[in-house]
Amino acid sequence: MNSLYPASIFGRHEFAIRRLHSLTGLVPIGGYLCFHLATNAAVLDGLETYQRRADQIHVIGPTTLFFLEWALIFLPILFHGMIGLIIVTRGKRNLGSYPYAANWRYALQRVTGVIAFAFIFWHVFQMHGWFRFDWWTEQVVRPLGGAVFDPTDVATAPAVIRTSMTVFVLYAVGVLASVYHLANGLWTMGITWGVWTSPNAQRRAGFPCAALGLVLAIAGLGALIKMQTIELPREKENSSVNVEWKMGTGSEPRQMPNPRQNAAGSVPVPILRLPNLQFKEFN
């Protein structure tokens, strides 16, 4: 009966499970993270470019996309994340006794793994709702504030990021945790698989792994900052609204009077307060 417990299964097949855990971290999860951050970085060239990237992905159809997502992304992430949690709970914490650089990388790899797993779990629910069934989306996800991303209107993604500074910070932390976990995991994977075993080889391998992490971090944070500052279509529409106040003579702009102070018998005109408005008089 003890073999039914995950810890017992992990102990009996630890070598094979750890190898599969390491492999799924690179393919397909690591590859998809690079692809996903590169896709989101298209927003740096504007919403039109970002929309074209989204259209290229979703043109394959929702059914095909559903099976591809679960077979190549979500199931590997669930496997990698759950095995990672088992590894974290079984690991020994000795950072206080041995505060060396390698020990810091070991600790950060596990901390960022937990953060990334929780972030992905929340991010997928918020943007897509996990599943693409209509009843699930309408009855469960959207009442809880999920499935807000519309692939036909990519402006919904920046709208989520700029909901509050808390959301922006959570996304920044999640992106950085995911990037570090991939870059450092690639380096440790080379050790696990015997690609670089000597100290010199490990030191040399650290440079391209660090460079990959830096590029991905810049792409991810750059996209987030752009989403936070980009002008959305609704803002453009609102900023182009012109309100004209027609009263009296003359054409020069002047301070608008309070409608409550109008002469007796006049009809107060409501004032619409919008940014950068100019009020003019016309003959």
C-alpha positions as CSV (number, residue, x, y, z in Angstrom):
1,M,0.0,0.0,0.0
2,N,2.9,2.4,0.7
3,S,3.8,2.3,-3.0
4,L,0.6,4.2,-3.7
5,Y,2.0,7.3,-2.1
6,P,3.9,9.8,-4.4
7,A,6.9,9.8,-2.1
8,S,7.2,6.0,-2.3
9,I,6.8,6.0,-6.1
10,F,9.4,8.7,-6.4
11,G,11.8,6.8,-4.2
12,R,11.5,3.6,-6.2
13,H,11.9,5.3,-9.6
14,E,13.9,8.4,-8.5
15,F,16.6,8.1,-11.2
16,A,14.2,7.9,-14.1
17,I,11.8,10.5,-12.7
18,R,14.5,13.0,-12.1
19,R,15.8,12.5,-15.6
20,L,12.3,13.0,-17.1
21,H,11.8,16.0,-14.8
22,S,15.1,17.5,-16.0
23,L,14.2,16.8,-19.6
24,T,10.7,18.3,-19.5
25,G,12.2,21.5,-18.0
26,L,14.1,22.1,-21.2
27,V,11.7,20.5,-23.7
28,P,8.9,21.5,-24.0
29,I,8.6,23.9,-21.1
30,G,11.8,25.9,-21.6
31,G,11.2,26.1,-25.3
32,Y,7.7,27.3,-24.8
33,L,8.8,29.9,-22.3
34,C,11.2,31.4,-24.8
35,F,8.5,31.3,-27.5
36,H,5.9,32.9,-25.1
37,L,8.1,35.7,-24.0
38,A,9.2,36.4,-27.6
39,T,5.5,36.5,-28.7
40,N,4.7,39.0,-25.9
41,A,7.7,41.1,-26.8
42,A,6.0,41.8,-30.1
43,V,4.0,44.4,-28.2
44,L,7.2,46.6,-28.2
45,D,6.4,47.2,-31.9
46,G,2.8,48.2,-31.2
47,L,-0.6,46.5,-30.8
48,E,-0.9,45.8,-34.5
49,T,2.3,43.7,-34.5
50,Y,1.2,42.0,-31.3
51,Q,-2.2,41.2,-32.8
52,R,-0.6,39.6,-35.9
53,R,1.5,37.4,-33.7
54,A,-1.6,36.3,-31.8
55,D,-3.5,35.6,-35.0
56,Q,-0.7,33.4,-36.3
57,I,-1.1,31.2,-33.2
58,H,-4.9,31.1,-33.0
59,V,-5.4,30.6,-36.7
60,I,-5.0,26.8,-36.2
61,G,-8.4,26.7,-34.5
62,P,-9.5,26.3,-30.8
63,T,-9.8,22.5,-30.9
64,T,-6.4,21.9,-32.2
65,L,-5.0,24.6,-29.9
66,F,-6.6,22.9,-26.9
67,F,-5.0,19.6,-27.6
68,L,-1.6,21.1,-28.3
69,E,-1.7,23.2,-25.2
70,W,-2.5,20.3,-22.9
71,A,-0.2,17.7,-24.6
72,L,2.8,20.0,-25.1
73,I,2.5,22.6,-22.4
74,F,0.1,22.1,-19.5
75,L,0.6,18.4,-18.7
76,P,4.4,18.8,-18.9
77,I,4.2,21.8,-16.6
78,L,2.0,19.9,-14.1
79,F,4.4,17.0,-14.1
80,H,7.5,19.2,-13.8
81,G,5.9,21.3,-11.1
82,M,4.6,18.5,-8.9
83,I,7.8,16.5,-9.1
84,G,9.6,19.7,-8.3
85,L,7.5,20.2,-5.2
86,I,8.5,16.7,-4.1
87,I,12.1,17.5,-4.6
88,V,11.8,20.7,-2.6
89,T,10.2,19.0,0.3
90,R,12.8,16.2,0.3
91,G,15.8,18.6,0.0
92,K,18.0,19.6,2.9
93,R,18.2,23.3,3.7
94,N,21.7,24.3,4.8
95,L,22.1,27.8,3.2
96,G,22.7,29.3,6.6
97,S,25.6,26.9,7.3
98,Y,27.1,27.0,3.8
99,P,26.4,30.4,2.2
100,Y,28.4,29.7,-0.9
101,A,27.5,30.8,-4.4
102,A,26.6,27.2,-5.5
103,N,24.4,26.8,-2.5
104,W,22.6,30.1,-3.2
105,R,21.9,28.9,-6.8
106,Y,20.6,25.6,-5.4
107,A,18.3,27.4,-3.0
108,L,17.1,30.0,-5.5
109,Q,16.4,27.2,-8.1
110,R,13.9,25.7,-5.7
111,V,12.4,29.0,-4.5
112,T,11.9,30.3,-8.0
113,G,10.5,26.9,-9.1
114,V,7.7,27.2,-6.4
115,I,7.1,30.9,-7.4
116,A,7.0,30.1,-11.1
117,F,4.6,27.1,-10.6
118,A,2.2,29.2,-8.6
119,F,2.5,32.1,-11.0
120,I,1.8,30.0,-14.1
121,F,-1.2,28.4,-12.3
122,W,-2.7,31.8,-11.6
123,H,-1.7,33.4,-15.0
124,V,-3.3,30.7,-17.1
125,F,-6.5,30.9,-15.1
126,Q,-6.6,34.7,-15.3
127,M,-5.9,34.9,-19.0
128,H,-7.5,31.7,-20.4
129,G,-9.3,29.9,-17.6
130,W,-7.4,26.6,-17.9
131,F,-10.1,25.0,-20.1
132,R,-11.9,26.2,-23.2
133,F,-15.3,24.8,-22.6
134,D,-18.1,27.4,-22.8
135,W,-20.0,26.3,-19.7
136,W,-16.7,26.2,-17.7
137,T,-15.7,29.7,-18.9
138,E,-19.1,31.3,-18.4
139,Q,-20.3,29.6,-15.2
140,V,-17.0,29.2,-13.3
141,V,-14.1,31.1,-14.6
142,R,-15.4,34.6,-15.5
143,P,-17.5,35.0,-12.3
144,L,-14.1,34.5,-10.6
145,G,-12.4,37.1,-12.8
146,G,-10.6,34.7,-15.2
147,A,-10.4,34.2,-18.9
148,V,-10.1,37.9,-19.6
149,F,-7.8,37.6,-22.6
150,D,-9.4,37.8,-26.0
151,P,-7.1,36.6,-28.8
152,T,-9.0,38.7,-31.3
153,D,-8.3,41.8,-29.2
154,V,-4.8,41.7,-27.7
155,A,-5.4,45.0,-26.0
156,T,-7.1,42.9,-23.3
157,A,-3.6,41.7,-22.2
158,P,-2.2,45.2,-21.4
159,A,-5.6,46.0,-19.8
160,V,-5.0,43.2,-17.3
161,I,-1.4,44.2,-16.5
162,R,-2.3,47.8,-15.8
163,T,-5.3,46.8,-13.5
164,S,-3.1,47.8,-10.5
165,M,0.5,48.1,-9.6
166,T,0.1,44.9,-7.5
167,V,-0.7,43.0,-10.6
168,F,2.2,44.5,-12.5
169,V,4.6,43.6,-9.7
170,L,3.2,40.0,-9.5
171,Y,3.8,39.5,-13.2
172,A,7.3,41.0,-13.0
173,V,8.2,38.6,-10.1
174,G,6.6,35.6,-11.9
175,V,8.5,36.4,-15.1
176,L,11.8,36.8,-13.4
177,A,11.3,33.7,-11.3
178,S,10.5,31.7,-14.5
179,V,13.5,33.0,-16.4
180,Y,15.9,32.3,-13.6
181,H,14.5,28.8,-13.1
182,L,15.0,28.1,-16.8
183,A,18.5,29.6,-17.1
184,N,19.9,28.1,-13.9
185,G,18.1,24.8,-14.6
186,L,19.7,24.6,-18.0
187,W,23.1,24.9,-16.3
188,T,22.3,22.2,-13.7
189,M,20.8,20.0,-16.4
190,G,24.2,20.0,-18.2
191,I,25.7,18.7,-15.0
192,T,23.0,16.1,-14.5
193,W,23.3,14.7,-18.0
194,G,27.1,14.8,-17.9
195,V,27.5,17.5,-20.6
196,W,29.8,19.6,-18.5
197,T,31.3,17.9,-15.4
198,S,34.6,19.5,-14.7
199,P,34.8,22.9,-12.8
200,N,36.2,24.7,-15.9
201,A,33.5,23.3,-18.1
202,Q,30.8,24.3,-15.6
203,R,32.3,27.8,-15.4
204,R,32.3,28.2,-19.1
205,A,28.8,26.9,-19.5
206,G,27.5,29.4,-17.0
207,F,28.1,32.3,-19.4
208,P,25.7,31.3,-22.2
209,C,23.1,30.2,-19.6
210,A,23.4,33.6,-17.9
211,A,23.2,35.3,-21.3
212,L,20.0,33.4,-22.1
213,G,18.5,34.4,-18.8
214,L,19.4,38.1,-19.3
215,V,17.9,38.2,-22.8
216,L,14.7,36.6,-21.6
217,A,14.5,38.8,-18.6
218,I,14.8,41.9,-20.8
219,A,12.2,40.7,-23.2
220,G,9.8,39.8,-20.5
221,L,10.2,43.0,-18.4
222,G,10.2,45.1,-21.6
223,A,6.9,43.7,-22.7
224,L,5.4,44.3,-19.2
225,I,6.6,47.9,-19.1
226,K,5.3,48.5,-22.7
227,M,1.9,47.0,-21.7
228,Q,1.9,49.3,-18.7
229,T,2.5,52.4,-20.8
230,I,1.1,51.7,-24.3
231,E,-1.9,53.7,-25.4
232,L,-4.9,51.5,-25.7
233,P,-7.6,52.0,-28.4
234,R,-10.2,53.2,-25.8
235,E,-7.8,55.7,-24.5
236,K,-7.3,57.1,-28.0
237,E,-11.0,57.3,-28.5
238,N,-11.5,59.1,-25.2
239,S,-8.6,61.5,-25.8
240,S,-10.0,62.5,-29.2
241,V,-13.4,63.6,-27.8
242,N,-14.0,67.3,-28.3
243,V,-16.5,69.1,-26.1
244,E,-17.6,72.5,-27.2
245,W,-19.4,75.1,-25.1
246,K,-21.6,77.3,-27.2
247,M,-22.6,80.5,-25.4
248,G,-22.3,84.2,-26.1
249,T,-20.1,85.7,-28.8
250,G,-16.4,85.7,-29.6
251,S,-14.1,82.9,-30.6
252,E,-11.3,83.0,-28.0
253,P,-11.1,80.3,-25.4
254,R,-11.9,81.5,-21.9
255,Q,-12.7,80.1,-18.4
256,M,-16.0,78.3,-18.4
257,P,-18.7,79.7,-16.0
258,N,-20.4,77.5,-13.4
259,P,-23.7,76.4,-14.9
260,R,-25.3,77.1,-11.5
261,Q,-24.4,80.8,-12.0
262,N,-26.2,81.2,-15.3
263,A,-28.8,83.9,-15.8
264,A,-32.3,83.1,-14.7
265,G,-34.2,81.2,-17.3
266,S,-31.1,79.8,-19.0
267,V,-30.6,76.0,-19.2
268,P,-27.5,74.8,-17.4
269,V,-25.3,72.8,-19.8
270,P,-23.6,69.8,-18.2
271,I,-19.8,69.8,-18.2
272,L,-18.0,66.7,-19.4
273,R,-14.6,66.6,-17.7
274,L,-12.0,64.8,-19.9
275,P,-8.2,65.3,-20.1
276,N,-6.8,68.0,-22.4
277,L,-10.1,69.6,-23.2
278,Q,-10.4,73.1,-24.7
279,F,-13.6,75.0,-24.3
280,K,-14.4,77.6,-27.0
281,E,-17.2,80.1,-27.8
282,F,-18.7,80.3,-31.2
283,N,-20.8,83.1,-32.8
